Amino acid sequence: MYKIFKFDINISRIILNYLNDRSFFVSMNDSNSMTRDVAAGVPQGSLLGPVLYNILLADLPDPPSDNTNVIALTYADDIMILGSLQNAKKANNMINKYLTTLSNFFSKWKLKINVSKCECTTIKGLHKYLYPNARTFIANIQINGNRIPVKEELKYLGVILQSKFNFKTHLDYVIKKAKNMFFSYISLIKRAKDLKSVIKISIYKQIIRPILTYAFPIWFSISSAQMERLRIFERYILRICTGVNREPYHDGDLFRKRTSNKILYKKCKITRIDKYLMDNALRFLNKLTILSILLLHNICHLYI
C-alpha cells in the first residue's frame, strides 16, 4: 500500500479492502478443509493480481547502465533474467551480480524469493559454432547463497525453452495438449450427426487452434519438419470434422482416391495453419514496430 499512497484515497481504500482479511479452504469431493487466513500475496487467478504486482515491481532495479548484456523481463511475479556474452563465465558473473541487487531490493520490501521454483538454463547454438569456453560450461547461478539448478529446458509463461533453442519439446507439449482437448470433444462431434461441419470447424478454430498457436512469435523459427507436424495434426482434425477422407467412386476406379489436402482446405474454408501462423506473426511484429515508432516520437516530442 505504501507505493500507492499518492492514489486517490477511495481507490486506496478499495484495494486495501480487497487485500485484507482474506481466507481460504480446500474442497475435495464433499469435504472441506479448515479455513485459514491468507497472510500475504494476492488472490490467484484474479484480474487485479497482475496489475498490483506490476505496481509493486514498477521500481525494480534495472541492470547496470554500463551493462547492456543483461536484461530483466517481468510479468507480475514472474521474472526472467537474460545474460548474453561470448564469454560464458563473464555472462554468469554478470547475472549473479544483478541477482544480488535484486535480492537487496526484495529484502527491502519484505518480499521472499521462492528459490525452489527458480531454474536456469544455458542456451547454446550448434556445437561447431560455439566458443571453446561455452562448449563444456555449466552455469553457477546463485540467489542468497543458494545455487539454482541447471535444466536442459524450462517453462516461462507457457512456453518451454530448451538449451538448443529448437522448441521441439514445446511443440510436443502443445500438440499433446491440443489432442487431449480435441478428444474431450470428439465424442460429441462424432455423435452429433446433425451438427454441421461449419460448427465443428468453428470448435477447432476457437478452442483447439489457439492452443497450437500460443505465443507463436516466440517460436516461429521452428524447422520445416516441425511445422509439418502441425499441418498433419490440423488435417487430421479437419478430416474428422468434415468427414472428408475419400472421394466418391468414378467409372473405371478400382478404389476410392483419398481426398487431396487442397480440396480439404477448400471445403473447410480455412487458412492452412502455417500461413495463419506467419500472417499473425508478421502482424504482431509490424505492430511492435509501429509502437516503437510512436514511443520514439513521444520521447522526442517531450525533449524538443
N, C-alpha and C positions, 0 to 999 in steps of 0.2 A: 504493500500500500504506500510505502514511502515514495516510490517512483511515480506515483500518480497524484501526489498531493496538490499539484497545480491544476488538476482536472476540476471540473465543476463539482461542487460539494455533493450534489444529488447523485451524480454518476458514481462518485467515490463510495457513497453510502450503499448504492445498489450493488456494486462489486463486492464491498465488504460483506454485505448480507448474503451474497451469492457464495462466498468462500467460507464464511464462518459457520460453526455448529453443524457440520455435515457428518453423516454417519452412513454405515453400510452393513450389509449382511449377505451371506452366500446362500442361494436357494438351489437345492438339488432334489429332483422329484417332488415329493410332498413335504420335504423337511427344510427348515430354515435354521441357519446358524445364529449364534448370539449377535446382537447388534453392537458394533464397535464404532468409536469416534474416529474421524479422519483428522489426523494431526497436521498434515501438510499436503501440498500438491493441489492440483485442480481436478475436477471430475473427468475421468477417462471417457473419450468419445464425444465430449461436449464441443459445440461450435465455438464457444468463447475461450476454451482452454488454450489453443494455439495462439490466439491473439494476446492473451495475458502473458504467455511465455515470451512472445516476441517483445512485449513491452519490458518484461523483466530483463531480457538479454539485449536490449537495444544498445546499451553501452558496453557490450562485450569487447574486451581489448582486441584491437587489430594486431596482426603480426607486425614486427618492427618495420618501419618505413624504408629502411635500407635493405630489407629482405623481401624481394618480390617472388621468391620461390616457395613461400608458404602461404596457403590460402585456407580460410575457415569458411565452411558452408554450414548454415544453420537453418533449421526449420523447427520452431517450437523448442522442445527439449532434445532434439536430435542434432548432433554436431559432428561434422566430418572435417578433418584437417588433412590437407594435401600438401606434400612436400616434394618438389621436383628439382633434381640436380644431377649432373653427370656423375658426381662422386656420391655414391650411396651412403657412405658413412657420414659425410657432411650433412646430407639431407636428413638423416636420422637425428643428428645432434641439433639441427635447426628446429625440428618438430618437438624434441624434448625441451628445448629452451622455451618455446612458445607454450607448451603444456604447463610449464612451471608458472608462467604468467597467468594462465587461465586458472590454475589451481588456487593461486592467491586471490584472484577475483571471486571465485566461488566461495572460498573461505570467508571473505569479507562480507558476502551477502548470505552467509549461512546456508549455502546450497551444497548438498553432498553428491559427489560423483559416484555412480554405481559402477565400480571398476569391473565387477563380474560381467557386465554387459558390454564392456569395451573390447574391441577387436582391431587388429591391424593386418595389413597385407602389403606385399611389395609387388607392384605392377611392373612387369618386365616385357620387353618385346622379344623378338626372335633371338635365340641364344647367340647366333653368329654376329648380331649387331650390338650386343651388349658390351659395355666396357668391362675389362677384366675384373675390376673391383666389385661389379654388380652380379657377376655370374654365380658366386657362391655366398653372397651376402645374406645374412639373417638379421632382420630388424630387431632392435632392442629399444622399444618404446616404453617409457615408464610414466606412471601417474602416482604422485605421492609415494614414491619408492616401490610401487607395485608394478611388476613387469606385465605388459599387455600381451596376451597370447597372439602368436602369428598364425594366420589362417591362409589356406590356399584360396578361399573365397569368403566373402562377407556380404550381408544384405543391408542395403540402405534405402529406406523409403520405398520398399517393394521391389528394388532392382538388385539382382545378385551380381556382384563384381568379382571377377576372377583375376588371379595374378597374371594370367596370359591375356586377359582383356579381350577374349573372343566371344563372351556371352553365351557359350554353349549351355552351361548349367542354367542360366536364366531362361533360355528358350525351352529347355526340358521342363522347367518349373511351370511356365505359363501354359504350355501345351497340355501338360498333365492337369493343371487346374481347370483349363477350359474344357477338357474332355470330361472331367468329373462333373462339371456344371452341366454340360450338354447331356450326359447320360441321366442326370436327375430330371431332365425334361423329355428325354427320348420316349419314355413310355407314354406320356401324354401325346406327343407328336404322332406316334405310330397308331395309337388307339383312336385318336380324333380324326376319323376318315373324312368327316365333313369340314375339317379345319383347312382353310385354303392355304395353298403354298405360299402366298404372299405374306400371310400371318406367320407361318413357320420361319420364313426367311427373315422377317422382322424380329423374331425372337433371337435369331443368330446375330443380327446386326446390333441389336440393343443390349444383349446380355453376354453373348459369347465373344464377339469380336473385340469389345473393349478390354477383355481380359488378355487377349493375344497382343493387342497393340499398346498396352500401358507403357508409358514413358519411352515410346519408340525413338524420339530424337536423341536419346542417350545411346541406344544400341543399334542405330541404323547402319553401322559399318559391318554388320554380320556378313558372313560369306554367302555366296550364291547357293551352296548346298544347304545351309541353314534356312535361307529364305524359301527354298523348295520344300522344306519340311512344313512350313506354314501354309504354302499353297496346297500341298497334298491334304493336309488336315482340313483346310477350308472346303476343298472339293468333296471330301468325304462327307462333311456335314450337309453341304448343299444337295448332294445326291439323295441323302436321306430325307431332307426337307421337301424336295420336289418329286421324288420317286423316279427321277430320270437316270436310268442306268443303261438300258439297251434301246436301240431303235427298232421300230416295227419291222416285221418280215417284208421283203420285197420279192418279186418274181425272180427266181433263179438263185436266191440266197440259200446257202446251206446252214447258216447260223445268223443270229441277230448281232449286228455290229454294236460295239459299245459306243454310246453317245460321246462325241468329242467334247473336250473341255470348252472349246469356243462356243458350241451350241448350248452347253450347260450355263455358261455365264450370260449368254444372250437371253435364255429363258428366264433366268433369275433376275435379270436387270440389275446386276450388282457389279461394282468395280472390283477387279481382282485385288487380292489383299496386298500384294507387293506395290502395285500402283497406288492403292489407297494409302499405304504407309508413307511412300515417298512424297505424295502430294501434301499430306498433313505435316510431314517433317519440314518440307520446304516452306509451307505456310507459317509454321512456327518460327523457323529461322528468320524469315522475312519480317515477321512481327517483332522479333528481338532486335533486328537491325533498325526498324522504324523507332522502337522505344529508345534505343541507344542514341539515335539522332535527335529525338525530342529531348532526351535528358541532356545531351551536349548543348543543344540550343538553349535550354532553360538555364544551364550553368553559365553559358556565355552571356546571356541576357542579364543575369544577376550581376556580372562583373564588368559590364560595359559602362 
